[in-house]
């Protein structure tokens, strides 16, 4: 076997390995993002959103009886879930001028 055939064999093998690697990388599914998922349980409603262009995901939790919204995010440095921000929803309602319906009272308007 001469050096020319050996070099062609090595280059062909390298090309096949690189081609298979390219196929494997391009056939992987996109990462799953939880943006827009909503769930409720009892007096709580939870939804997931992202900030900074899908770099970081945040879980928003609404406590309906206390009219409070809390935002949580995962801290990869400590491996814990930290409270990002808390917000009082009653101040929002007062600013918008809408009233919260009392228990047993049906809100006026059309159903969506």
DSSP file (Angstrom, degrees, kcal/mol; ACC not computed):
  #  RESIDUE AA STRUCTURE BP1 BP2  ACC     N-H-->O    O-->H-N    N-H-->O    O-->H-N    TCO  KAPPA ALPHA  PHI   PSI    X-CA   Y-CA   Z-CA
    1    1 A X              0   0    0      0, 0.0     2,-0.1     0, 0.0     0, 0.0   0.000 360.0 360.0 360.0 130.8    0.0    0.0    0.0
    2    2 A X     >  -     0   0    0      1,-0.1     4,-1.8     4,-0.0     3,-0.2  -0.468 360.0-105.7 -95.0 170.1    1.4    3.3   -1.0
    3    3 A X  H  > S+     0   0    0      1,-0.2     4,-2.2     2,-0.2     5,-0.2   0.797 115.3  59.4 -65.0 -30.2    1.2    6.6    0.9
    4    4 A X  H  > S+     0   0    0      2,-0.2     4,-2.0     1,-0.2    -1,-0.2   0.931 108.0  43.5 -67.2 -45.5   -1.3    8.1   -1.6
    5    5 A X  H  > S+     0   0    0      2,-0.2     4,-2.2     1,-0.2    -1,-0.2   0.873 113.1  53.3 -66.7 -37.2   -3.9    5.3   -1.0
    6    6 A X  H  X S+     0   0    0     -4,-1.8     4,-2.2     2,-0.2    -2,-0.2   0.912 109.4  48.0 -64.3 -42.6   -3.4    5.5    2.7
    7    7 A X  H  X S+     0   0    0     -4,-2.2     4,-2.5     2,-0.2     5,-0.2   0.889 110.9  51.2 -65.0 -40.3   -4.0    9.3    2.8
    8    8 A X  H  X S+     0   0    0     -4,-2.0     4,-2.3     2,-0.2    -1,-0.2   0.899 110.2  50.2 -63.9 -40.1   -7.2    8.9    0.7
    9    9 A X  H  X S+     0   0    0     -4,-2.2     4,-2.3     2,-0.2    -2,-0.2   0.915 111.7  47.1 -63.8 -44.1   -8.4    6.2    3.1
   10   10 A X  H  X S+     0   0    0     -4,-2.2     4,-2.4     2,-0.2    -2,-0.2   0.925 113.8  47.5 -64.5 -45.1   -7.8    8.5    6.1
   11   11 A X  H  X S+     0   0    0     -4,-2.5     4,-2.1     1,-0.2    -2,-0.2   0.875 112.0  50.2 -65.1 -37.7   -9.5   11.5    4.5
   12   12 A X  H  X S+     0   0    0     -4,-2.3     4,-2.1     2,-0.2    -1,-0.2   0.914 111.3  48.2 -66.5 -42.4  -12.5    9.4    3.4
   13   13 A X  H  X S+     0   0    0     -4,-2.3     4,-2.2     2,-0.2    -2,-0.2   0.910 112.0  49.4 -63.9 -42.2  -12.9    8.0    7.0
   14   14 A X  H  X S+     0   0    0     -4,-2.4     4,-2.4     1,-0.2    -1,-0.2   0.890 109.8  51.6 -63.5 -39.9  -12.6   11.5    8.5
   15   15 A X  H  X S+     0   0    0     -4,-2.1     4,-2.2     2,-0.2    -2,-0.2   0.900 109.8  49.3 -64.2 -40.8  -15.2   12.8    6.0
   16   16 A X  H  X S+     0   0    0     -4,-2.1     4,-2.4     2,-0.2    -2,-0.2   0.910 111.3  49.3 -65.3 -42.3  -17.7   10.0    6.9
   17   17 A X  H  X S+     0   0    0     -4,-2.2     4,-2.2     1,-0.2    -2,-0.2   0.924 112.9  46.9 -63.8 -44.2  -17.2   10.6   10.7
   18   18 A X  H  X S+     0   0    0     -4,-2.4     4,-2.1     2,-0.2    -1,-0.2   0.877 111.5  51.7 -65.0 -37.6  -17.8   14.4   10.2
   19   19 A X  H  X S+     0   0    0     -4,-2.2     4,-2.1     2,-0.2    -2,-0.2   0.912 109.9  48.4 -65.8 -42.8  -20.9   13.7    8.0
   20   20 A X  H  X S+     0   0    0     -4,-2.4     4,-2.4     1,-0.2    -2,-0.2   0.903 110.9  51.7 -64.0 -40.6  -22.4   11.4   10.6
   21   21 A X  H  X S+     0   0    0     -4,-2.2     4,-2.2     1,-0.2    -2,-0.2   0.893 108.7  51.0 -61.9 -39.5  -21.8   14.0   13.3
   22   22 A X  H  X S+     0   0    0     -4,-2.1     4,-2.0     2,-0.2    -2,-0.2   0.898 110.6  48.5 -64.0 -41.0  -23.5   16.7   11.2
   23   23 A X  H  X S+     0   0    0     -4,-2.1     4,-1.3     2,-0.2    -2,-0.2   0.915 111.0  50.4 -65.4 -42.8  -26.6   14.4   10.7
   24   24 A X  H  < S+     0   0    0     -4,-2.4     4,-0.5     1,-0.2     3,-0.3   0.912 111.7  47.7 -62.8 -43.0  -26.8   13.7   14.4
   25   25 A X  H >< S+     0   0    0     -4,-2.2     3,-0.7     1,-0.2    -1,-0.2   0.893 113.8  46.6 -66.3 -40.0  -26.6   17.4   15.4
   26   26 A X  H 3< S+     0   0    0     -4,-2.0    -1,-0.2     1,-0.2    -2,-0.2   0.651 108.4  55.0 -80.7 -14.5  -29.2   18.4   12.9
   27   27 A X  T 3< S+     0   0    0     -4,-1.3    -1,-0.2    -3,-0.3    -2,-0.2   0.472  80.2 110.6 -96.7  -1.2  -31.7   15.7   13.7
   28   28 A X  S <  S-     0   0    0     -3,-0.7     3,-0.1    -4,-0.5    -3,-0.0  -0.493  74.8-111.3 -70.7 141.4  -31.9   16.5   17.5
   29   29 A X        -     0   0    0     -2,-0.2    -1,-0.1     1,-0.1     3,-0.1  -0.310  35.7 -95.2 -70.8 157.6  -35.2   17.9   18.6
   30   30 A X        -     0   0    0      1,-0.1    -1,-0.1    -2,-0.0     2,-0.0  -0.346  52.1 -90.0 -65.8 151.9  -35.5   21.5   19.7
   31   31 A X        -     0   0    0      1,-0.1     2,-0.4    -3,-0.1    -1,-0.1  -0.370  43.3-112.3 -65.7 143.9  -35.3   22.1   23.4
   32   32 A X        -     0   0    0     -3,-0.1     2,-0.4    -2,-0.0    -1,-0.1  -0.643  33.3-167.7 -79.8 127.7  -38.6   22.0   25.3
   33   33 A X        -     0   0    0     -2,-0.4    17,-0.0     2,-0.1    21,-0.0  -0.926  17.6-150.6-115.5 143.1  -39.7   25.3   26.7
   34   34 A X    >   +     0   0    0     -2,-0.4     3,-1.8    15,-0.1    14,-0.3   0.233  43.9 143.6 -96.6  13.5  -42.6   25.7   29.1
   35   35 A X  T 3   +     0   0    0      1,-0.3    14,-0.2    12,-0.1     3,-0.1  -0.274  69.1  15.5 -58.8 134.1  -43.6   29.2   28.1
   36   36 A X  T 3  S+     0   0    0     12,-2.7     2,-0.3     1,-0.3    -1,-0.3   0.421  85.7 138.9  86.7  -1.1  -47.4   29.8   28.2
   37   37 A X    <   -     0   0    0     -3,-1.8    11,-1.7    11,-0.2     2,-0.4  -0.623  30.6-171.8 -79.3 134.2  -48.2   26.7   30.3
   38   38 A X  E     +A   47   0A   0     -2,-0.3     2,-0.3     9,-0.2     9,-0.2  -0.969  10.7 170.9-129.9 143.1  -50.9   27.4   33.0
   39   39 A X  E     -A   46   0A   0      7,-2.9     7,-3.8    -2,-0.4     2,-0.4  -0.989  11.1-161.2-146.9 150.7  -52.2   25.3   35.8
   40   40 A X  E     +A   45   0A   0     -2,-0.3     2,-0.3     5,-0.2     5,-0.2  -0.988   9.8 175.2-136.2 147.4  -54.4   26.0   38.8
   41   41 A X  E >   -A   44   0A   0      3,-2.2     3,-1.7    -2,-0.4     2,-0.2  -0.873  63.5 -41.8-152.2 115.0  -55.0   24.2   42.0
   42   42 A X  T 3  S-     0   0    0     -2,-0.3    -1,-0.0     1,-0.3     0, 0.0  -0.463 125.8 -15.8  64.7-132.1  -57.3   25.5   44.8
   43   43 A X  T 3  S+     0   0    0     -2,-0.2    21,-2.7    -3,-0.1     2,-0.4   0.404 120.9  90.8 -85.4   5.2  -56.8   29.2   45.2
   44   44 A X  E <   -AB  41  63A   0     -3,-1.7    -3,-2.2    19,-0.2     2,-0.4  -0.794  51.4-169.9-107.3 143.7  -53.5   29.3   43.3
   45   45 A X  E     -AB  40  62A   0     17,-1.9    17,-3.1    -2,-0.4     2,-0.4  -0.999  10.1-168.7-126.1 133.2  -52.9   29.8   39.6
   46   46 A X  E     +AB  39  61A   0     -7,-3.8    -7,-2.9    -2,-0.4     2,-0.3  -0.962   9.3 170.8-125.1 140.5  -49.4   29.2   38.1
   47   47 A X  E     -AB  38  60A   0     13,-2.3    13,-3.3    -2,-0.4     2,-0.4  -0.972  23.4-133.3-142.1 157.7  -48.1   30.1   34.7
   48   48 A X  E     + B   0  59A   0    -11,-1.7   -12,-2.7    -2,-0.3     2,-0.3  -0.925  27.8 165.8-115.6 135.3  -44.6   30.0   33.2
   49   49 A X  E     - B   0  58A   0      9,-2.7     9,-3.7    -2,-0.4     2,-0.3  -0.894  24.8-128.6-138.3 169.9  -43.0   32.8   31.2
   50   50 A X  E     - B   0  57A   0     -2,-0.3     2,-0.3     7,-0.3     7,-0.2  -0.909  14.2-162.9-123.7 152.6  -39.6   33.6   29.9
   51   51 A X  E  >> + B   0  56A   0      5,-2.8     5,-1.7    -2,-0.3     4,-1.0  -0.878  67.8  30.8-127.0 162.1  -37.5   36.8   30.1
   52   52 A X  T  45S-     0   0    0     -2,-0.3     3,-0.3     1,-0.2    -1,-0.2   0.881 132.8 -52.7  58.0  43.6  -34.5   38.0   28.2
   53   53 A X  T  45S-     0   0    0      1,-0.2    -1,-0.2    -3,-0.2    -2,-0.1   0.937 107.8 -46.9  64.5  50.7  -35.4   36.2   25.0
   54   54 A X  T  45S+     0   0    0      2,-0.2    -1,-0.2     1,-0.1    -2,-0.2   0.695 110.1 117.0  64.1  22.7  -36.0   32.7   26.3
   55   55 A X  T  <5S+     0   0    0     -4,-1.0     2,-0.4     1,-0.3    -3,-0.2   0.853  80.2  22.8 -82.6 -37.8  -32.7   32.7   28.3
   56   56 A X  E   <S-B   51   0A   0     -5,-1.7    -5,-2.8    17,-0.0     2,-0.4  -0.993  71.8-146.4-134.5 135.2  -34.4   32.4   31.7
   57   57 A X  E     -B   50   0A   0     -2,-0.4    17,-0.6    -7,-0.2     2,-0.4  -0.809  13.2-161.7-103.3 144.3  -37.8   31.0   32.6
   58   58 A X  E     -BC  49  73A   0     -9,-3.7    -9,-2.7    -2,-0.4     2,-0.6  -0.955  11.8-141.8-126.0 140.2  -39.9   32.3   35.4
   59   59 A X  E     -BC  48  72A   0     13,-2.5    13,-2.9    -2,-0.4     2,-0.5  -0.913  16.2-157.9-102.5 123.2  -42.8   30.7   37.3
   60   60 A X  E     -BC  47  71A   0    -13,-3.3   -13,-2.3    -2,-0.6     2,-0.5  -0.889   7.5-168.6-102.8 127.7  -45.6   33.2   38.2
   61   61 A X  E     -BC  46  70A   0      9,-3.0     9,-2.8    -2,-0.5     2,-0.5  -0.971   4.5-161.3-120.1 126.5  -47.9   32.2   41.1
   62   62 A X  E     -BC  45  69A   0    -17,-3.1   -17,-1.9    -2,-0.5     2,-0.9  -0.933   6.1-157.4-108.5 123.6  -51.1   34.1   41.9
   63   63 A X  E  >> -BC  44  68A   0      5,-3.0     5,-1.7    -2,-0.5     4,-1.0  -0.873  10.8-165.1 -97.0 102.7  -52.6   33.6   45.3
   64   64 A X  T >45S+     0   0    0    -21,-2.7     3,-0.6    -2,-0.9    -1,-0.2   0.892  80.3  49.5 -63.5 -46.4  -56.3   34.6   44.6
   65   65 A X  T 345S+     0   0    0      1,-0.2    -1,-0.2   -22,-0.2   -21,-0.1   0.874 119.8  37.9 -63.8 -34.3  -57.6   35.0   48.2
   66   66 A X  T 345S-     0   0    0     -3,-0.2    -1,-0.2     2,-0.1    24,-0.2   0.533 103.2-132.2 -91.4  -6.2  -54.7   37.3   49.1
   67   67 A X  T <<5 +     0   0    0     -4,-1.0    22,-2.4    -3,-0.6    23,-0.8   0.953  58.3 140.5  52.9  55.3  -54.6   39.0   45.7
   68   68 A X  E   < -CD  63  88A   0     -5,-1.7    -5,-3.0    20,-0.2     2,-0.4  -0.981  40.4-158.0-132.1 139.4  -50.8   38.6   45.5
   69   69 A X  E     -CD  62  87A   0     18,-3.1    18,-2.9    -2,-0.4     2,-0.4  -0.972  10.9-172.6-117.9 131.5  -48.5   37.6   42.6
   70   70 A X  E     -CD  61  86A   0     -9,-2.8    -9,-3.0    -2,-0.4     2,-0.5  -0.964  10.5-152.5-123.1 141.5  -45.1   36.1   43.1
   71   71 A X  E     -CD  60  85A   0     14,-3.0    13,-3.8    -2,-0.4    14,-1.3  -0.961  14.5-171.4-115.0 127.9  -42.4   35.4   40.5
   72   72 A X  E     -CD  59  83A   0    -13,-2.9   -13,-2.5    -2,-0.5     2,-0.3  -0.883   4.1-177.8-117.3 147.8  -39.9   32.6   41.1
   73   73 A X  E     -CD  58  82A   0      9,-2.4     9,-2.7    -2,-0.3     2,-0.4  -0.976  30.5-107.7-140.8 157.7  -36.8   31.7   39.1
   74   74 A X  E     - D   0  81A   0    -17,-0.6     2,-0.8    -2,-0.3     7,-0.2  -0.711  22.8-151.0 -86.6 130.2  -34.1   29.0   39.3
   75   75 A X  E  >> - D   0  80A   0      5,-3.2     4,-2.0    -2,-0.4     5,-1.0  -0.883   7.2-168.6-101.0 105.5  -30.7   30.1   40.6
   76   76 A X  T  45S+     0   0    0     -2,-0.8    -1,-0.1     1,-0.2     5,-0.0   0.763  81.7  61.9 -69.2 -22.6  -28.2   27.7   38.9
   77   77 A X  T  45S+     0   0    0      1,-0.2    -1,-0.2     3,-0.1    -2,-0.0   0.917 120.1  22.4 -68.3 -42.9  -25.3   29.0   41.2
   78   78 A X  T  45S-     0   0    0     -3,-0.3    -2,-0.2     2,-0.2    -1,-0.2   0.595 100.3-126.7 -99.2 -13.1  -27.0   27.8   44.4
   79   79 A X  T  <5S+     0   0    0     -4,-2.0     2,-0.3     1,-0.3    -3,-0.2   0.772  71.1 116.1  73.1  25.7  -29.3   25.2   42.9
   80   80 A X  E   <S-D   75   0A   0     -5,-1.0    -5,-3.2    -7,-0.0     2,-0.6  -0.794  70.7-113.3-124.1 165.0  -32.3   26.8   44.6
   81   81 A X  E     -D   74   0A   0     -2,-0.3     2,-0.3    -7,-0.2    -7,-0.2  -0.896  37.7-163.8 -99.6 121.8  -35.5   28.5   43.5
   82   82 A X  E     -D   73   0A   0     -9,-2.7    -9,-2.4    -2,-0.6     2,-0.5  -0.770  24.5-112.3-108.4 149.5  -35.5   32.1   44.5
   83   83 A X  E     -D   72   0A   0     -2,-0.3   -11,-0.3   -11,-0.2     3,-0.1  -0.700  29.7-174.0 -76.4 123.7  -38.3   34.7   44.8
   84   84 A X  E     -     0   0A   0    -13,-3.8     2,-0.3    -2,-0.5   -12,-0.2   0.912  61.3 -20.2 -84.8 -48.3  -37.7   37.2   42.0
   85   85 A X  E     -D   71   0A   0    -14,-1.3   -14,-3.0     2,-0.0     2,-0.3  -0.979  51.3-148.3-161.4 147.6  -40.4   39.7   42.8
   86   86 A X  E     -D   70   0A   0     -2,-0.3     2,-0.4   -16,-0.2   -16,-0.2  -0.926  17.3-171.3-118.2 148.3  -43.7   40.0   44.7
   87   87 A X  E     -D   69   0A   0    -18,-2.9   -18,-3.1    -2,-0.3     2,-0.6  -0.999  22.2-131.8-145.2 137.3  -46.6   42.2   43.7
   88   88 A X  E  >  -D   68   0A   0     -2,-0.4     4,-0.6   -20,-0.2     3,-0.3  -0.791  14.1-163.9 -89.2 120.2  -49.9   43.2   45.3
   89   89 A X  H  > S+     0   0    0    -22,-2.4     4,-2.0    -2,-0.6     5,-0.2   0.688  80.3  71.4 -80.5 -18.6  -52.8   42.9   42.8
   90   90 A X  H  > S+     0   0    0    -23,-0.8     4,-2.4     1,-0.2    -1,-0.2   0.875  94.6  54.8 -66.2 -34.1  -55.2   45.0   44.7
   91   91 A X  H  > S+     0   0    0     -3,-0.3     4,-1.9     1,-0.2    -1,-0.2   0.868 106.9  51.6 -66.1 -33.8  -53.3   48.1   43.9
   92   92 A X  H  X S+     0   0    0     -4,-0.6     4,-2.1     2,-0.2    -2,-0.2   0.916 109.7  48.9 -65.4 -43.0  -53.6   47.2   40.2
   93   93 A X  H  X>S+     0   0    0     -4,-2.0     4,-1.3     1,-0.2     5,-0.9   0.898 110.8  50.5 -64.8 -39.4  -57.3   46.8   40.5
   94   94 A X  H  <5S+     0   0    0     -4,-2.4    -1,-0.2     1,-0.2    -2,-0.2   0.891 110.4  49.6 -65.9 -38.5  -57.7   50.1   42.3
   95   95 A X  H  <5S+     0   0    0     -4,-1.9    -1,-0.2     1,-0.2    -2,-0.2   0.861 112.7  46.5 -68.2 -35.5  -55.6   51.9   39.6
   96   96 A X  H  <5S-     0   0    0     -4,-2.1    -1,-0.2    -5,-0.1    -2,-0.2   0.688 106.9-127.4 -82.0 -16.5  -57.7   50.4   36.8
   97   97 A X  T  <5 +     0   0    0     -4,-1.3     2,-0.2     1,-0.3    -3,-0.2   0.484  62.2 135.0  86.6   2.5  -61.0   51.2   38.6
   98   98 A X      < -     0   0    0     -5,-0.9     2,-0.4     1,-0.0    -1,-0.3  -0.564  46.6-137.4 -85.3 152.1  -62.4   47.7   38.4
   99   99 A X        -     0   0    0     -2,-0.2     2,-0.5    -3,-0.1    -1,-0.0  -0.845  13.8-120.9-109.4 144.6  -64.0   46.1   41.4
  100  100 A X        -     0   0    0     -2,-0.4     2,-0.1     1,-0.1   -10,-0.0  -0.711  35.5-116.1 -80.1 127.3  -63.6   42.5   42.6
  101  101 A X        -     0   0    0     -2,-0.5     3,-0.1     1,-0.1     6,-0.1  -0.394  30.6-117.9 -64.9 140.9  -66.9   40.7   42.6
  102  102 A X    >   -     0   0    0      1,-0.1     3,-2.1     4,-0.1     2,-0.1  -0.324  43.5 -77.5 -73.3 160.6  -68.0   39.6   46.1
  103  103 A X  T 3  S+     0   0    0      1,-0.3    -1,-0.1    -2,-0.0     3,-0.1  -0.378 120.7  17.1 -62.2 131.5  -68.5   36.0   46.9
  104  104 A X  T 3  S+     0   0    0      1,-0.3     2,-0.4    -2,-0.1    -1,-0.3   0.293 101.5 111.5  88.8  -9.8  -71.7   34.7   45.5
  105  105 A X    <   -     0   0    0     -3,-2.1     2,-0.4     0, 0.0    -1,-0.3  -0.826  63.1-136.4-100.3 134.9  -72.1   37.6   43.2
  106  106 A X        -     0   0    0     -2,-0.4    -4,-0.1    -3,-0.1     2,-0.1  -0.720  21.7-116.8 -91.2 137.2  -71.8   37.1   39.4
  107  107 A X        -     0   0    0     -2,-0.4     2,-0.2    -6,-0.1    -1,-0.1  -0.416  30.4-117.6 -69.8 147.7  -69.7   39.5   37.4
  108  108 A X        +     0   0    0     -2,-0.1     2,-0.2     2,-0.0    -1,-0.1  -0.528  67.7  56.6 -82.7 150.9  -71.6   41.5   34.7
  109  109 A X  S    S-     0   0    0     -2,-0.2     2,-0.1     2,-0.0    -2,-0.0  -0.568  86.0 -44.3 122.4 176.5  -70.7   41.2   31.1
  110  110 A X        -     0   0    0     -2,-0.2     2,-0.3     1,-0.1    -2,-0.0  -0.450  52.5-115.4 -80.3 152.4  -70.5   38.6   28.3
  111  111 A X              0   0    0     -2,-0.1    -1,-0.1     1,-0.1    -2,-0.0  -0.647 360.0 360.0 -80.1 143.5  -68.8   35.3   28.7
  112  112 A X              0   0    0     -2,-0.3    -1,-0.1     0, 0.0    -2,-0.0   0.503 360.0 360.0 -72.9 360.0  -65.7   34.8   26.6
